Amino acid sequence: MKLHEHEGKALFAGCGIPIPAGKVVSSAAEAEAAARDVGFPVMVKAQVLGGGRGKAGGVAQAPDAATVRREAERLLASSVRDLRIEALLVERRVPAKGELYISYFLDYASEQLWLLFSPKGGVEVEGLPEDQVLRLPVSIRKGPDLKALQRFAAERGLAGLGDAIARLAHALYECVRANDLLLAEVNPLLVGSDGSLVAADARVEVDDNALYRHEAIASARASRNDRTPGEARADALGLNGFIELDGEIGILASGAGLGMASMDLLQAAGLRPANFLETGGRITADLVHGALDLVLDQPGVRGVLVNLYGGINPMMEAARGLVAAVGRRTFKVPVVVKLFGNEQEEAWDLLEAAGIPTVRGIETEAAVERLAGLLGVTA
């Protein structure tokens, strides 16, 4: 789950990381009042998810009330990368003599938490040369190697800030642990004239699987309107992931890798995926029933590939859900099922008895070929 800037900063502040004084508003009048409260000059910042907001015109400086009102009206009437702006963060502009970069992120490929630090922050940070970015693997139990961080900072002319950088890095690490964060990025991390450090921005992602431990964050997600109806429905069902695409073949898979492989094989056969969907490892008949309903309810879907693996997932539960979902449909869209593993023979028998095309084997290619044939498509 991605957090808006002001939500991420609230987590930072709770862990002792300094942030600028600011208020979230939803109208030009509120923006002007907030600016007077926090004190001019201010920054007026669109609250949308994702990066590149500054380059897209989603951030403005305002030295006075008239500028605040004008910029707030402009932003609230526009969008950033097709994301409608419905809220703004108005915060005190912090005088700074420098900009740094710091982040923690969890890398799935290496199954490792990493600390990234650079003495040069700002919008061009992605283009920095290798020697300007420190990359440190982090022990989730021991925390970051703060001495290595201080040495790197000193070698690049920041010896006087070494202790402050180390304290902030430790606080940010504690924030990551306390809130089950997959990403915690501060860019820029401002250096004040007195050597203080202030988080001027926040990009934060929370592990969806840990939301049950964070009631306030989960509640904020439920009240958002930054998801499509399909995404909100998938969340309510408890699905691990659902992304709507522009194709005509729905996909229901029991893992991310299986889902992506299904997409690739469909593309190779001349079929375009209508979605990515993975159930995760908690399959029940009701979950699969709801997932197939979700896939079939997408506009323009004219076929569905179900690709399930039964390691810890019970395939009979999956089959019961599929049979129930297909059976209650008044219109018939071809649904081809390939499932393998736990209780596979019983599941195959149940599906075939219900008239659902079923592939008895491990090859997804066979299921794609079966579906293509039902749709009259030749690769």
Secondary structure, DSSP 8 states (H G I E B T S, - for coil): -EE-HHHHHHHHHHTT-----EEEESSHHHHHHHHHHH-SSEEEEE--SSS-TTTTT-EEEESSHHHHHHHHHHHHT-EETTEE---EEEEE----SEEEEEEEEEETTTTEEEEEEES--STTGGG--GGG-EEEEEBTTTB--HHHHHHHHHHTT-GGGHHHHHHHHHHHHHHHHHHTEEEEEEEEEEE-TTS-EEE---EEEE-GGGGGG-HHHHHHHHT--SS-HHHHHHHHHT-SEEEE-SSSEEEEESSHHHHHHHHHHHHHTT--BSEEEE--S---HHHHHHHHHHHHTSTT--EEEEEEEESSS-HHHHHHHHHHHHHT-SS---EEEEEEETTHHHHHHHHHHTT--EE-SS-HHHHHHHHHHHHT---
